[in-house]
């Protein structure tokens, strides 16, 4: 009897079962949770999230005043600038006694932006600082999601401005709900202890909800790919909660360091502020990695086995998938999506996508969008009576670039021509020696 090993289970066995074939809901959730944790831990190391967080921290330090300036400017447009300052005082920054200094810097920044030497220069500098920060965040998110291309500049600008506008709107909504809760509690609850508890808890809960919304919106909007809402909501709630706890811890540390202000003076809170910004950046990136892991959990099924997969077995599965598609087409049955093909025979979706993509690129299959089906389906692109095993293997063999060497030797050229001739004639290689080619 094979001995159970936790390490072997996490590395191999856990990935050798597709989540679609697990009937028990709780067991399936358990598999998905463990897989997500493993992928996040793996991504933390392989994608250097700690180094990226440090880089993002410096971008945040440079952009924090321009971002606050834009938030305050938007808030002034709504006539609620005082609410922003109140919320800053209620946050971690309020404990550092830096809010008056920050607001003074924001005010000077806005005055400078309005009175630039050239018309609009101040505004452009402000917008560029905010744009550069969000572009750094998008670049980090795209690397986590393995997205190679960024949005166009126009789409970037509209997305970033929408996020900046959303921040004061959420703050104002939170403050409005907070006032409503206080008023309701005061008018309906007359037990003083319960009254104070509900007021305090209501404020804290609203702060948590606002963080959850901000993190979720960030994980949905910033990556240049389609992110499912649930894939963003779960890390949004978790990272938003950890962000609030980090604030509480920082406040506690500041209270402890107040005793050492005689040594550090006005700089007593600077190390904590820097550390807070770095760990905030790290939480943001870990949440993005978690969002990617949740949405792409299926992509890593049979990962270790696929990396060692023989060419013969890969060709077998490719031909099998092609036969299923051809038979359904000849029987006038509806075409299947990649996910439906994977579920049908409990195949890893990553392998199915790879093989279907290869068959599509070689012109053997074509993508078809069926009414009522959001994902693309697949049908034969040729007469099915002309699709032979030899033709498929030949096209797959020829897929990709050839003869890209700049100066191949004459001996190599001769060997290539002889090898190509033998392949095209369909002769068996069993009795041909390498030295005879």
Residue pairs with C-beta under 8 A, 6 or more apart in sequence:
10 34
10 38
11 304
12 304
12 305
14 31
14 34
14 35
14 38
15 35
15 300
15 301
15 302
15 303
15 304
15 305
16 301
16 302
16 305
17 31
17 301
18 298
18 301
18 342
18 343
18 346
18 347
18 348
18 349
19 28
19 31
19 32
19 297
19 298
19 301
20 342
20 343
20 346
21 346
22 28
22 31
32 294
32 297
35 293
35 297
35 300
36 290
36 293
36 294
36 297
39 289
39 292
39 293
39 297
39 300
40 286
40 289
40 290
40 293
43 49
43 144
43 289
43 292
43 293
44 50
44 286
44 289
47 143
47 144
47 289
49 144
49 282
49 285
49 286
49 289
50 282
52 140
52 143
52 285
53 278
53 279
53 281
53 282
53 284
53 285
54 278
54 281
55 136
56 136
56 137
56 140
56 281
56 284
56 285
57 274
57 277
57 278
57 281
59 132
59 133
59 136
59 137
60 133
60 277
60 280
60 281
61 274
61 277
62 129
62 132
62 133
63 129
63 130
63 132
63 133
65 102
65 105
65 106
65 109
66 109
66 126
66 129
66 130
66 133
67 129
67 130
67 133
67 164
68 102
68 106
69 106
69 109
69 110
69 113
69 126
70 126
70 127
70 130
70 164
71 84
71 164
71 167
71 168
72 81
72 84
72 103
72 106
72 110
72 168
73 110
74 164
74 165
74 167
74 168
75 81
75 83
75 84
75 168
75 171
75 172
78 168
78 169
78 172
80 168
80 172
80 175
83 171
83 172
83 175
84 168
84 171
85 99
85 103
86 175
87 171
87 174
87 175
88 94
88 99
88 102
88 103
89 99
90 203
90 207
91 247
92 247
92 250
92 251
92 276
93 99
93 102
95 250
95 251
95 254
95 255
96 254
96 269
96 272
96 273
97 269
98 269
98 273
109 126
112 122
113 122
113 123
113 125
113 126
114 122
114 123
115 122
116 122
116 123
116 125
130 160
130 164
131 156
131 157
131 160
134 156
134 159
134 160
134 163
134 222
135 150
135 156
137 218
137 222
137 284
138 150
138 151
138 156
138 222
138 223
138 224
139 150
140 285
140 288
141 147
141 222
141 223
141 288
142 148
142 150
142 223
142 224
142 225
144 223
144 285
144 288
144 289
144 292
145 223
145 224
145 225
145 288
145 292
147 223
147 224
147 225
149 224
150 156
150 224
151 159
151 224
159 221
159 222
162 221
163 217
163 218
163 221
163 222
166 214
166 217
167 214
170 210
170 213
170 214
171 210
174 206
174 207
174 209
174 210
177 206
178 202
178 203
178 206
181 198
181 199
181 202
181 203
181 206
182 199
182 202
185 195
185 198
185 199
185 202
186 195
189 195
189 198
207 244
208 240
208 241
208 244
211 240
211 241
211 243
211 244
212 233
212 236
212 237
212 240
212 241
213 236
213 240
214 236
214 240
215 235
215 236
215 237
215 239
215 240
215 243
215 284
215 287
216 229
216 232
216 233
216 236
216 237
216 240
217 236
218 236
218 284
219 227
219 231
219 232
219 235
219 236
219 287
219 288
219 291
220 227
220 229
220 232
223 288
227 291
227 295
228 295
230 294
231 291
231 292
231 294
231 295
232 291
234 290
234 291
234 294
235 286
235 287
235 288
235 290
235 291
235 294
236 287
238 287
238 290
239 283
239 284
239 286
239 287
239 290
242 283
243 280
243 283
246 276
246 279
246 280
246 283
247 276
250 272
250 275
250 276
253 272
254 268
254 269
254 272
257 264
257 268
257 269
257 272
258 268
260 268
261 268
264 270
298 342
298 348
298 349
298 350
299 349
299 350
300 350
301 348
301 349
301 350
302 348
302 350
302 351
303 350
306 348
306 350
306 351
309 351
314 351
314 355
315 393
315 396
317 347
317 351
317 355
318 355
318 358
318 359
318 392
318 396
319 389
319 392
320 345
321 341
321 352
321 355
321 356
321 359
322 359
322 364
322 365
322 387
322 392
324 336
324 341
324 344
325 335
325 336
325 341
325 365
325 378
325 379
325 380
326 380
326 384
326 387
328 334
328 335
328 336
329 335
329 379
329 380
329 384
330 384
334 370
334 377
335 368
335 370
335 377
335 378
335 379
336 344
336 377
336 378
337 373
337 375
337 376
337 377
337 378
338 349
338 352
338 353
338 356
338 375
338 376
338 378
339 349
339 375
341 347
341 352
341 356
341 378
342 348
342 349
342 352
356 365
356 378
358 396
358 399
359 365
359 378
359 392
360 366
360 367
360 378
360 381
361 399
362 395
362 396
362 399
363 381
363 382
363 395
364 380
364 381
364 382
364 387
364 392
364 395
365 378
365 379
365 380
365 381
366 378
366 379
366 380
366 381
367 376
367 377
367 378
368 376
368 377
368 378
368 379
369 376
369 377
370 377
380 387
390 426
394 423
397 423
403 416
405 412
408 416
415 437
418 437
419 437
422 429
422 432
422 437
